[in-house]
Amino acid sequence: MREINIDLGPSIGTGDIEIIKAATSKLAPGDHLLLHLEAADAHETDRILSLLEKENLDYQTHGSHSGRHFTIIATPREKKQEATKRPH
C-alpha cells in the first residue's frame, strides 16, 4: 500500500490537474492519494472531484482543526466481480 501526497499550494492550476492525473494513473488497489489544499481554494475543487470520479476513485474530504486547510483522500474503487451463473 502506497501513499502519494500532493500539496496543491495557494492556487490550483492546469499543471496541478495534470500532476493529479499522472498520480491517479499509478494508483493500485490499497493505495491512497492525499491532496492537500488551502480552504480558500475550496471553490476550485469541482475540477478535482470530477477528475477523481472519471478515474474511478472513491474520495473523502477532511478539514483541519484550524479551518485553513483540507485534504482530499482518494482510493481506487474495487472492481465489481461479475456474478457467477449457476446452472438451473
DOLUM-679909 format. One record per residue: chain; residue number from 1; x, y, z of N, C-alpha, C in turn; residue in three letters. Coordinates in nm, 3 decimals. Example, Ala and Ser with C-alpha at 12.3 -4.5 7.8 and 13.67 -1.06 7.14 Angstrom:
REM DOLUM-679909
  c    k     n_px     n_py     n_pz    ca_px    ca_py    ca_pz     c_px     c_py     c_pz    r
  A    1    1.319   -0.569    0.780    1.230   -0.450    0.780    1.320   -0.330    0.780  ALA
  A    2    1.285   -0.225    0.708    1.367   -0.106    0.714    1.290    0.003    0.787  SER
***
This chain:
REM DOLUM-679909
  c    k     n_px     n_py     n_pz    ca_px    ca_py    ca_pz     c_px     c_py     c_pz    r
  A    1    0.085   -0.117    0.000    0.000    0.000    0.000    0.089    0.124    0.000  MET
  A    2    0.067    0.209   -0.100    0.144    0.334   -0.109    0.055    0.451   -0.071  ARG
  A    3    0.120    0.559   -0.034    0.051    0.684   -0.005    0.122    0.793   -0.085  GLU
  A    4    0.047    0.856   -0.173    0.102    0.964   -0.255    0.044    1.095   -0.204  ILE
  A    5    0.131    1.188   -0.163    0.090    1.318   -0.110    0.120    1.426   -0.212  ASN
  A    6    0.020    1.511   -0.238    0.039    1.624   -0.328   -0.011    1.749   -0.259  ILE
  A    7    0.077    1.847   -0.243    0.040    1.976   -0.185    0.010    2.071   -0.300  ASP
  A    8   -0.115    2.115   -0.310   -0.156    2.198   -0.422   -0.132    2.347   -0.399  LEU
  A    9   -0.080    2.384   -0.285   -0.038    2.522   -0.263   -0.151    2.622   -0.261  GLY
  A   10   -0.118    2.748   -0.285   -0.216    2.856   -0.269   -0.321    2.864   -0.380  PRO
  A   11   -0.296    2.805   -0.497   -0.397    2.807   -0.602   -0.384    2.681   -0.688  SER
  A   12   -0.493    2.644   -0.752   -0.496    2.523   -0.833   -0.495    2.563   -0.979  ILE
  A   13   -0.395    2.515   -1.051   -0.382    2.548   -1.193   -0.389    2.424   -1.280  GLY
  A   14   -0.378    2.446   -1.410   -0.383    2.335   -1.506   -0.269    2.237   -1.480  THR
  A   15   -0.153    2.286   -1.445   -0.041    2.198   -1.414   -0.070    2.106   -1.297  GLY
  A   16   -0.143    2.158   -1.198   -0.180    2.075   -1.082   -0.274    1.963   -1.125  ASP
  A   17   -0.367    1.992   -1.213   -0.460    1.891   -1.262   -0.382    1.781   -1.335  ILE
  A   18   -0.282    1.819   -1.413   -0.200    1.720   -1.484   -0.120    1.634   -1.387  GLU
  A   19   -0.072    1.693   -1.279    0.001    1.618   -1.176   -0.092    1.516   -1.110  ILE
  A   20   -0.215    1.558   -1.083   -0.312    1.467   -1.021   -0.345    1.353   -1.118  ILE
  A   21   -0.364    1.385   -1.247   -0.391    1.280   -1.347   -0.279    1.178   -1.350  LYS
  A   22   -0.155    1.226   -1.349   -0.040    1.135   -1.352   -0.038    1.046   -1.228  ALA
  A   23   -0.070    1.102   -1.113   -0.070    1.025   -0.989   -0.182    0.922   -0.988  ALA
  A   24   -0.300    0.959   -1.037   -0.412    0.863   -1.036   -0.385    0.745   -1.127  THR
  A   25   -0.308    0.767   -1.233   -0.280    0.656   -1.326   -0.186    0.553   -1.263  SER
  A   26   -0.118    0.589   -1.156   -0.023    0.499   -1.090   -0.081    0.428   -0.968  LYS
  A   27   -0.205    0.460   -0.933   -0.263    0.401   -0.813   -0.302    0.256   -0.835  LEU
  A   28   -0.274    0.176   -0.734   -0.312    0.035   -0.733   -0.411    0.014   -0.618  ALA
  A   29   -0.484   -0.097   -0.619   -0.574   -0.124   -0.505   -0.499   -0.113   -0.373  PRO
  A   30   -0.560   -0.043   -0.278   -0.499   -0.024   -0.146   -0.416    0.102   -0.134  GLY
  A   31   -0.384    0.166   -0.247   -0.307    0.291   -0.243   -0.398    0.407   -0.203  ASP
  A   32   -0.336    0.513   -0.152   -0.408    0.634   -0.115   -0.342    0.754   -0.182  HIS
  A   33   -0.424    0.842   -0.235   -0.377    0.969   -0.290   -0.430    1.078   -0.198  LEU
  A   34   -0.339    1.156   -0.139   -0.378    1.264   -0.049   -0.348    1.397   -0.115  LEU
  A   35   -0.451    1.478   -0.134   -0.438    1.609   -0.196   -0.462    1.714   -0.089  LEU
  A   36   -0.361    1.796   -0.063   -0.368    1.897    0.042   -0.396    2.033   -0.023  HIS
  A   37   -0.502    2.101    0.024   -0.543    2.229   -0.032   -0.565    2.330    0.079  LEU
  A   38   -0.558    2.456    0.041   -0.596    2.562    0.134   -0.747    2.581    0.123  GLU
  A   39   -0.810    2.610    0.235   -0.955    2.624    0.237   -1.003    2.732    0.141  ALA
  A   40   -0.921    2.832    0.116   -0.959    2.939    0.024   -0.979    2.885   -0.119  ALA
  A   41   -0.921    2.768   -0.150   -0.935    2.707   -0.282   -1.051    2.609   -0.290  ASP
  A   42   -1.132    2.603   -0.187   -1.240    2.504   -0.184   -1.333    2.516   -0.305  ALA
  A   43   -1.352    2.638   -0.354   -1.439    2.658   -0.471   -1.380    2.599   -0.599  HIS
  A   44   -1.252    2.569   -0.598   -1.185    2.515   -0.716   -1.180    2.362   -0.716  GLU
  A   45   -1.238    2.299   -0.617   -1.227    2.154   -0.607   -1.317    2.078   -0.704  THR
  A   46   -1.414    2.145   -0.765   -1.503    2.075   -0.858   -1.425    2.005   -0.968  ASP
  A   47   -1.323    2.070   -1.022   -1.242    2.008   -1.127   -1.171    1.883   -1.074  ARG
  A   48   -1.122    1.892   -0.953   -1.050    1.779   -0.895   -1.146    1.663   -0.868  ILE
  A   49   -1.261    1.692   -0.809   -1.356    1.586   -0.778   -1.410    1.521   -0.905  LEU
  A   50   -1.431    1.600   -1.010   -1.473    1.544   -1.139   -1.367    1.449   -1.194  SER
  A   51   -1.243    1.489   -1.182   -1.133    1.404   -1.229   -1.128    1.273   -1.150  LEU
  A   52   -1.143    1.281   -1.018   -1.140    1.161   -0.936   -1.255    1.067   -0.973  LEU
  A   53   -1.372    1.122   -0.999   -1.486    1.040   -1.043   -1.454    0.973   -1.176  GLU
  A   54   -1.401    1.051   -1.269   -1.368    0.999   -1.402   -1.265    0.887   -1.394  LYS
  A   55   -1.172    0.898   -1.300   -1.067    0.798   -1.282   -1.111    0.681   -1.195  GLU
  A   56   -1.241    0.676   -1.162   -1.299    0.567   -1.084   -1.238    0.554   -0.945  ASN
  A   57   -1.228    0.668   -0.877   -1.174    0.672   -0.741   -1.282    0.710   -0.641  LEU
  A   58   -1.278    0.650   -0.524   -1.359    0.694   -0.412   -1.280    0.802   -0.341  ASP
  A   59   -1.349    0.897   -0.280   -1.279    1.004   -0.211   -1.359    1.057   -0.094  TYR
  A   60   -1.287    1.116    0.000   -1.345    1.184    0.116   -1.266    1.311    0.139  GLN
  A   61   -1.333    1.412    0.191   -1.263    1.535    0.226   -1.258    1.546    0.379  THR
  A   62   -1.146    1.599    0.427   -1.126    1.618    0.570   -1.069    1.757    0.592  HIS
  A   63   -1.136    1.835    0.677   -1.088    1.969    0.710   -0.995    1.967    0.829  GLY
  A   64   -0.909    2.069    0.836   -0.819    2.081    0.951   -0.893    2.146    1.067  SER
  A   65   -0.837    2.135    1.184   -0.898    2.197    1.302   -0.898    2.349    1.291  HIS
  A   66   -0.799    2.403    1.224   -0.790    2.549    1.212   -0.888    2.604    1.108  SER
  A   67   -0.935    2.516    1.018   -1.024    2.562    0.912   -0.951    2.624    0.794  GLY
  A   68   -0.820    2.624    0.796   -0.742    2.687    0.689   -0.705    2.590    0.577  ARG
  A   69   -0.703    2.461    0.606   -0.661    2.361    0.509   -0.761    2.245    0.508  HIS
  A   70   -0.761    2.171    0.398   -0.834    2.047    0.397   -0.763    1.949    0.304  PHE
  A   71   -0.797    1.824    0.321   -0.733    1.717    0.246   -0.840    1.633    0.178  THR
  A   72   -0.814    1.596    0.054   -0.898    1.501   -0.017   -0.820    1.370   -0.019  ILE
  A   73   -0.882    1.265    0.030   -0.819    1.133    0.030   -0.893    1.048   -0.073  ILE
  A   74   -0.819    1.000   -0.172   -0.879    0.920   -0.280   -0.815    0.781   -0.284  ALA
  A   75   -0.899    0.683   -0.312   -0.853    0.545   -0.326   -0.922    0.482   -0.446  THR
  A   76   -0.855    0.389   -0.513   -0.918    0.321   -0.626   -1.041    0.242   -0.580  PRO
  A   77   -1.147    0.249   -0.658   -1.266    0.169   -0.629   -1.236    0.023   -0.661  ARG
  A   78   -1.296   -0.063   -0.581   -1.280   -0.206   -0.609   -1.361   -0.240   -0.732  GLU
  A   79   -1.303   -0.320   -0.817   -1.374   -0.362   -0.937   -1.478   -0.465   -0.898  LYS
  A   80   -1.599   -0.446   -0.952   -1.707   -0.539   -0.923   -1.683   -0.668   -1.000  LYS
  A   81   -1.699   -0.777   -0.928   -1.685   -0.905   -0.992   -1.819   -0.946   -1.053  GLN
  A   82   -1.812   -1.005   -1.170   -1.934   -1.050   -1.234   -1.990   -1.167   -1.154  GLU
  A   83   -2.121   -1.167   -1.141   -2.186   -1.275   -1.068   -2.169   -1.404   -1.148  ALA
  A   84   -2.135   -1.508   -1.077   -2.120   -1.636   -1.145   -2.259   -1.695   -1.167  THR
  A   85   -2.279   -1.745   -1.286   -2.408   -1.804   -1.320   -2.410   -1.951   -1.277  LYS
  A   86   -2.518   -1.987   -1.213   -2.533   -2.125   -1.171   -2.625   -2.197   -1.269  ARG
  A   87   -2.596   -2.321   -1.294   -2.690   -2.396   -1.380   -2.820   -2.417   -1.305  PRO
  A   88   -2.931   -2.423   -1.377   -3.064   -2.440   -1.313   -3.083   -2.579   -1.265  HIS
***
